[in-house]
Amino acid sequence: MATAERTPDTIVGRDAELAAVGGFLEAIPEGPSALVFEGDPGIAKTRLWRAAIEAAEERGYRVLTSRPSETESGLPFAGLGDLVDPILEEFGPLLPGPQRDSLEIALLRHGVEVSRHDQRTLFVAVQGTLRALADSGPTVLAIDDLQWLDGSSARVLGFALRRLDRQPLALVTAVRAGDPAHASLDVASVVPEGKTHRLTLGPLSVDHLDALIRARVGRGFSLPTLTRIHGASAGNPYFALEIARLLAEEKAAPRSTAPLPVPPTLRDLELARMRSIPRDARDALIVVAAAWRPTERLVSAALGKDASEAVSAAIEAALLESSEDTLRFTHPLLSSVVLSTTPPARLRKMHARLAERVDDQEERVRHLSLSTEEPDERIASALEEAAAR
């Protein structure tokens, strides 16, 4: 396990990404460029985005930031206001009167709406502002959660950025991987070809999660527990930290057969998704969570009826996926959500059904042992037989 001393602010397991950030910032004086952090929620996109901002400021670059949210995505020019309002007093006087007026109206400094006739004037005003800003020194426009940037701001920024020449201005953004909403600002189209750098953030290793947990939670866990945390979180640092915090509150190490605790906010979110699918589909989730190698055939056998529609419903809800006849959850934490929220008696009943239907002897013994609370001679005999194999 990693043993180096870390602070809560330390970025763990992203040395290659931080080196790439340094190289990107070093090249900003050469002309327009873009850096995009992509990844799943909780994978530390925003943390690296902040690190890029801090590194840019340490170099003496001017940094303008915007952190739009989903609730603001419909507000016209909200993102533009975040970026431009702080510099309007400095650079506004450099603009022609009509452009300055149009920009001030868009930023709600005057109580008039921007008409269609004024749109081009506004676009040219933003272009002139960014050009003057970059002419004064290397500049970074930093936008977190780009998928929530309002359409009005995206259009005007796209217009302005595409018309920069050799000005030292860079766009640094973070966006959810695969999120179609961020198409409102096509980053690759607003900077010269070959100047868009994408850093796709993957999962952390067990060692890196260990270092992160020690720094943020203030305690470590045994290798078996760390391995389970890593598996349940799929190496996602946010999910892993939430699980680790809940484990730390429980004091004692979890039993190897017990589901890991699931963060309340995540559990509530996933439970809401599960409640939206039919009852048979929710039953199928229990089978998949309880079985070692779940297949649609095994789900049907355990439920005592054709489960094809139930499995299809769970797949359509993005709760399950199928690969080479094997069913699995789209995220490992979903298994813990199912196991921790299923009534114990119902779960024991499902293990008893699976014990009668699986072919693997060790898996059968496991299901038998989880199907009862009391000692059972039949189970003890099966355990002895499995140990002798």
C-alpha positions in Angstrom: 0.0 0.0 0.0 1.1 3.6 -0.6 2.7 5.1 2.5 3.7 8.6 1.4 2.2 11.3 3.6 -0.6 13.1 1.9 -2.7 16.2 2.7 -6.5 16.4 2.1 -5.7 18.7 -0.9 -3.3 16.3 -2.5 -4.3 15.0 -6.0 -3.6 11.3 -5.9 -3.0 9.0 -8.9 -3.0 11.8 -11.6 0.6 12.5 -12.1 0.4 11.9 -15.9 -2.6 14.3 -16.1 -0.9 17.0 -14.1 2.2 16.7 -16.3 0.0 17.1 -19.3 -1.7 20.2 -17.7 1.8 21.7 -17.2 2.7 21.1 -20.8 -0.5 22.6 -22.1 -0.2 25.8 -20.0 3.4 26.2 -21.1 2.2 26.3 -24.7 -0.6 28.9 -24.3 1.6 31.8 -25.4 1.8 30.2 -28.8 -1.9 30.7 -29.6 -5.5 29.6 -29.1 -5.9 26.1 -27.7 -8.3 24.0 -25.5 -8.0 21.5 -22.7 -10.9 19.2 -21.9 -11.2 17.0 -18.8 -13.6 14.2 -19.5 -14.9 11.5 -17.2 -17.7 10.1 -15.1 -19.2 12.0 -12.2 -17.0 11.7 -9.2 -13.8 10.9 -11.2 -12.1 14.2 -10.1 -12.6 16.3 -13.2 -13.3 19.4 -11.2 -10.3 18.8 -8.9 -8.0 18.7 -11.9 -9.8 21.7 -13.5 -9.1 23.7 -10.3 -5.4 22.5 -10.4 -5.1 23.8 -13.9 -6.5 27.2 -12.8 -4.1 27.4 -9.9 -1.2 26.5 -12.1 -2.2 29.1 -14.7 -2.4 31.8 -12.0 1.0 30.8 -10.6 2.3 31.5 -14.1 0.8 35.0 -14.0 -1.9 34.2 -16.6 -5.3 36.0 -16.4 -8.0 33.4 -15.5 -11.7 34.0 -16.0 -14.0 31.3 -14.6 -17.6 30.0 -14.9 -19.2 27.1 -13.1 -22.7 26.7 -14.6 -25.2 24.4 -13.0 -28.1 22.4 -14.5 -30.6 24.9 -13.0 -28.9 27.8 -14.8 -28.6 26.2 -18.2 -31.7 28.0 -19.4 -30.6 31.5 -18.3 -29.5 33.6 -21.2 -25.9 34.7 -21.0 -25.4 33.4 -17.5 -22.0 31.9 -18.3 -20.9 34.9 -20.4 -21.6 37.1 -17.4 -19.4 35.0 -15.1 -16.5 35.3 -17.6 -16.8 38.9 -18.8 -18.5 40.9 -16.1 -15.3 41.0 -13.9 -13.3 42.6 -16.7 -15.9 44.9 -18.2 -14.8 48.0 -16.3 -11.3 47.4 -17.6 -11.9 46.5 -21.2 -15.4 47.9 -21.9 -14.1 51.4 -22.6 -12.0 50.0 -25.4 -15.1 49.0 -27.3 -17.1 51.2 -29.7 -20.2 52.7 -28.0 -22.8 50.4 -29.6 -20.8 47.2 -28.8 -20.2 48.3 -25.2 -24.0 49.1 -24.8 -24.9 45.7 -26.3 -22.6 43.9 -23.9 -23.8 45.8 -20.9 -27.4 45.0 -21.8 -26.6 41.3 -22.1 -25.0 41.3 -18.7 -28.1 43.0 -17.3 -26.3 46.3 -16.5 -29.1 48.0 -18.4 -32.8 47.1 -18.1 -33.2 46.4 -21.8 -33.4 43.0 -23.7 -30.9 42.2 -26.4 -32.9 42.2 -29.7 -32.2 40.0 -32.7 -30.8 43.1 -34.4 -28.3 43.6 -31.6 -27.1 40.0 -31.6 -24.3 40.5 -34.1 -23.2 43.6 -32.2 -23.0 41.6 -29.0 -21.0 38.8 -30.7 -18.5 41.3 -32.1 -18.3 43.0 -28.7 -17.3 39.8 -27.0 -14.8 39.0 -29.7 -13.2 42.4 -29.3 -13.2 42.0 -25.5 -11.5 38.6 -25.6 -9.0 39.8 -28.2 -8.0 42.9 -26.1 -7.8 40.7 -23.0 -5.5 38.2 -24.7 -3.4 41.0 -26.2 -2.7 42.1 -22.6 -1.2 38.7 -21.7 -1.9 34.9 -21.7 -5.5 34.2 -20.7 -7.5 31.2 -19.7 -11.3 30.9 -19.9 -12.1 28.1 -17.4 -15.6 26.5 -17.6 -16.5 23.6 -15.3 -19.4 21.3 -16.1 -19.5 22.5 -19.7 -22.6 20.4 -20.4 -24.6 23.0 -18.4 -23.3 26.1 -20.2 -26.4 28.0 -21.4 -26.9 28.0 -25.2 -26.7 31.8 -25.5 -23.3 32.0 -23.9 -22.1 29.0 -25.9 -23.0 30.6 -29.2 -21.4 34.0 -28.5 -18.2 32.4 -27.1 -18.0 30.0 -30.1 -18.3 33.0 -32.5 -15.6 35.0 -30.6 -13.1 32.1 -30.1 -13.3 31.0 -33.7 -12.1 34.4 -34.8 -9.0 34.7 -32.7 -5.8 34.5 -34.6 -2.5 34.1 -32.7 -3.7 35.5 -29.4 -2.5 33.6 -26.3 -6.0 32.5 -25.1 -6.9 29.0 -23.9 -10.2 27.3 -23.0 -10.0 24.9 -20.1 -13.1 22.8 -19.5 -14.5 19.8 -17.6 -17.4 17.8 -19.0 -19.1 14.5 -18.3 -18.0 11.8 -20.6 -20.5 11.0 -23.3 -22.9 13.8 -22.3 -24.6 15.0 -25.5 -25.6 18.3 -23.7 -22.1 19.8 -24.1 -22.6 19.9 -27.9 -23.9 23.5 -27.5 -20.2 24.4 -27.5 -18.1 22.2 -29.8 -14.7 22.8 -28.3 -12.8 21.3 -31.1 -14.4 23.7 -33.6 -13.5 26.9 -31.8 -9.7 26.5 -31.7 -7.3 25.6 -34.5 -7.1 22.0 -35.7 -4.8 19.9 -33.5 -5.0 22.3 -30.6 -7.7 20.5 -28.6 -6.2 18.3 -25.9 -8.5 15.8 -24.2 -7.7 14.1 -20.9 -10.1 11.2 -20.2 -9.9 10.3 -16.6 -10.1 6.6 -15.7 -10.4 4.8 -12.4 -7.7 4.9 -9.6 -5.7 1.8 -8.6 -6.1 0.1 -5.2 -2.8 1.7 -4.1 -3.9 5.2 -5.1 -7.3 4.8 -3.4 -5.5 3.7 -0.3 -3.5 6.9 -0.3 -6.5 9.0 -1.1 -8.6 7.5 1.7 -5.8 7.9 4.2 -5.5 11.6 3.3 -9.2 12.4 3.2 -10.7 10.0 5.7 -7.8 9.9 8.1 -7.5 6.1 8.4 -6.5 3.1 6.4 -8.2 -0.2 5.7 -6.9 -3.7 5.3 -6.0 -4.9 1.8 -9.1 -7.2 1.5 -11.4 -4.3 2.5 -9.6 -1.9 0.2 -10.0 -4.4 -2.6 -13.7 -4.6 -2.0 -14.0 -0.8 -1.9 -12.1 -0.6 -5.2 -14.3 -3.2 -6.8 -17.6 -1.6 -5.5 -16.6 1.9 -6.6 -15.0 0.8 -9.9 -12.0 3.0 -8.8 -14.1 6.1 -8.8 -12.6 8.3 -6.1 -15.8 10.0 -5.0 -17.7 6.8 -4.5 -14.7 5.1 -2.9 -14.4 8.0 -0.4 -18.1 7.9 0.5 -17.9 4.2 1.1 -14.7 4.6 3.2 -16.4 7.3 5.3 -19.3 5.1 6.1 -17.1 2.2 6.9 -15.0 4.5 9.2 -18.2 5.4 11.1 -19.0 1.7 11.6 -15.6 1.2 13.3 -15.5 -2.6 12.8 -14.4 -4.1 9.5 -17.2 -5.4 7.3 -17.8 -9.1 7.1 -16.7 -10.5 3.7 -20.3 -11.6 2.9 -21.9 -8.3 4.0 -22.6 -5.7 1.3 -20.6 -2.5 1.6 -22.4 0.6 2.8 -23.7 2.8 0.1 -23.6 6.6 0.4 -27.2 7.8 1.2 -27.4 10.3 -1.6 -26.3 7.7 -4.1 -28.6 5.1 -2.6 -31.6 7.4 -2.8 -30.7 8.3 -6.4 -30.4 4.7 -7.5 -33.4 3.6 -5.5 -35.5 6.1 -7.4 -34.3 4.6 -10.7 -35.1 1.1 -9.5 -38.6 2.1 -8.4 -39.3 3.3 -11.9 -39.0 -0.2 -13.4 -41.5 -3.1 -13.1 -41.5 -5.3 -10.1 -40.3 -8.3 -12.1 -37.3 -6.2 -13.2 -36.5 -5.3 -9.6 -36.6 -9.0 -8.7 -34.2 -9.7 -11.5 -31.8 -7.2 -10.0 -31.8 -9.1 -6.8 -30.9 -12.3 -8.6 -28.0 -10.6 -10.5 -26.7 -9.0 -7.2 -26.8 -12.4 -5.4 -25.4 -14.7 -8.1 -21.8 -15.2 -9.0 -22.3 -15.6 -12.7 -25.8 -14.3 -13.5 -27.4 -15.1 -16.8 -30.9 -14.5 -18.2 -31.5 -18.2 -17.9 -30.5 -18.2 -14.3 -32.7 -15.2 -13.5 -35.6 -17.0 -15.1 -34.9 -20.2 -13.1 -34.7 -18.2 -9.8 -37.9 -16.3 -10.5 -39.7 -19.3 -11.8 -40.8 -17.7 -15.0 -39.5 -16.2 -18.2 -37.5 -13.2 -17.2 -36.6 -11.8 -20.7 -38.9 -8.8 -20.4 -37.8 -8.1 -16.9 -34.1 -8.2 -17.9 -34.8 -6.0 -21.0 -36.5 -3.5 -18.8 -33.5 -3.3 -16.4 -31.1 -3.0 -19.4 -33.3 -0.2 -20.9 -33.1 1.6 -17.6 -29.3 1.4 -17.7 -29.2 -0.6 -14.6 -27.9 -3.8 -16.2 -25.9 -4.7 -19.2 -25.3 -8.0 -21.0 -22.0 -9.3 -22.3 -21.4 -12.7 -23.7 -24.6 -14.1 -22.0 -23.5 -12.7 -18.6 -25.5 -10.0 -16.9 -23.8 -7.3 -14.8 -24.7 -4.0 -13.3 -23.7 -0.9 -15.2 -21.9 0.2 -12.0 -20.6 -2.1 -9.3 -22.2 0.1 -6.6 -25.7 -0.8 -7.9 -25.1 -4.3 -6.5 -24.5 -3.0 -3.0 -27.6 -0.8 -3.3 -29.7 -3.8 -4.2 -28.2 -6.1 -1.5 -28.4 -3.4 1.3 -32.0 -2.4 0.6 -33.6 -5.9 0.0 -35.3 -7.2 3.1 -33.1 -9.9 4.7 -35.9 -12.5 4.6 -36.4 -11.9 0.9 -32.7 -12.1 0.2 -32.4 -15.4 2.1 -35.2 -16.8 0.1 -33.5 -15.8 -3.2 -30.2 -17.4 -2.0 -32.2 -20.6 -1.3 -33.6 -20.6 -4.8 -30.2 -20.0 -6.3 -28.7 -22.8 -4.3 -31.1 -25.2 -6.0 -30.4 -23.9 -9.5 -26.6 -23.3 -9.8 -24.2 -26.0 -11.0 -21.0 -24.8 -9.3 -20.6 -26.6 -6.0 -18.8 -23.7 -4.2 -21.5 -21.3 -5.4 -24.2 -23.6 -4.2 -22.6 -23.8 -0.8 -22.3 -20.1 -0.6 -26.0 -19.6 -1.4 -26.9 -22.3 1.2 -24.9 -20.5 3.9 -26.6 -17.2 3.1 -30.1 -18.7 3.0 -30.5 -19.2 6.7 -29.7 -17.5 10.0 -29.5 -20.7 12.0 -26.9 -23.6 11.9 -28.0 -26.3 9.5 -26.6 -29.8 9.3 -27.2 -29.9 5.5 -25.2 -26.7 5.0 -22.4 -27.9 7.3 -22.1 -31.1 5.4 -22.0 -29.2 2.1 -19.3 -26.9 3.4 -17.2 -29.9 4.5 -17.6 -31.5 1.1 -16.6 -28.3 -0.7 -13.5 -27.9 1.6 -12.4 -31.4 0.7 -12.5 -30.8 -3.0 
